[in-house]
Amino acid sequence: MKRVTGIGGIFFKSADPKALGAWYRDHLGLDVTDWGGAIFEWGGADSAKGMTIWSPFKQDTTYMAPSTSSFMLNFRVADLDGLLATLRAEGCNVVGEPQTSEQGKFGWVLDPEGNKVELWEPPAGE
């Protein structure tokens, strides 16, 4: 019997869900619905198959710094450099320097409540 087959959602508390949803819509392009959430569909006849990763970190990790949250969101993006430039121009708090590895390109931004968001541009063809 197969049990867990993927991430079904990311749920977390917010001081102002409507304002936070608007920030994610306006700056990261999420299609925030009237009920306040966003739905991601992966793969299909006309697109490459996508993946969502679940990965626990040690309690003392600094990977999510400067955020003090116990979680970090990771979103796939098509053009990391372009998006980071746009976010800076919009006055968003882009943190650290972009990094490139065999897994792709990574950049980070803090949302208005101080949660670190990782932006990931997969390697070409993935």
N, C-alpha and C positions, 0 to 999 in steps of 0.2 A: 504494500500500500504506500503510495506516494503521499507525503505529508506536506511540508512547506514547498511551494514551487516558485516563489519570488517575493519581492516586497509588494505588499498590497497597498501601502500608504505610509505617509509620515505624518504623525500627529503630535502637536506640541502646544503648550499654553502660550498665550499672547496677552499683553496688557491692553492692546487695541486691535482686535482681529481685522476690522474693516480697513484701518489705516495701513496695517502691515500687508494685507492682501493687495491694497492699491500700490504699495511700494514694489512688491514682487511683480505686479502686472506692468507698471510703468517702466521699471528699470531692467527687469529680466525677461519680460515678455510672456509671463505665464498667463494662460487664458483662465483667469479667475472667474468662476461662475457666480450666479446670484446667491447661491448658498454659501459662498466664501472659499470653496476649495478649487483645486485644479486636477484634471484627469490626464494622465500620460498613457498613450497607447504605443506599444513597441512593435516594430516590424510590420510586415504586410506585403502585399503583392508588389507595391511600387517603391518600397524602401528597404534599406538594409536592416537586418535584425539588430535590435538594441538590447542593452542589458542594464540592470540595476544591481548594485553591489551592497551587501550588508556586511559590515566589518566592525567588531568591537575593538576598542583600544584599551590599553592599560589605564587605570585610574589616574596615574601621574603623567600622562602624555601632555606634551606641550603643543601638539599638532593643531589643536583648535584655538590656541592663543592668537590674538589677545582676547578672544571671547572667553567668558567664564561659564558658558553654557555647557551642558553635558552632552551635547549633540552638535553635529555639523551637517548641513545639507550639501549635496553634491549634484550639480546639474550639468548635463552634456551641453556643449555649445558648438556652433559651427565655425566661429571666428573669434578665438579668445582675444587676440590683440585688439581687434576692432571693438569688441564689447568692452574691454577694460578701458580703452580710450573714451568710449561713449560714457561709461559710468563715471569716469573722472570728470568729464565735461559737465555731467549732470550734478556734480557735487557729492557723489557717493563716496563712502570711505573705503577705497581700495587699499588693501593691506599687503605688505611684502612685495617681492618681485616675482614675476611669472617664472615657472620652472618647466623644463622640458626633460622627459625621460622616454624610455622605450614604451611606456604606457600612454604617452601623449603629452599635451601641454596643460599646465595647471595655473590658475590664478585665484585670488581671493578677494572678497568684499564683505564688509560687515553690514547687516541690515540695520534699520533704525533702532532695534532693541538690543543690538550688540551681538547678535548671532553670526558666527562666521559661516559664509557660504563659499564653497569651493566650486569653481567653474572649470570644467574639463573638456578640452578639445581632443577627442580620440585621434590616434594616428590615422593617416590617410587610409581609406579603404575599410575602416572598421566602424 
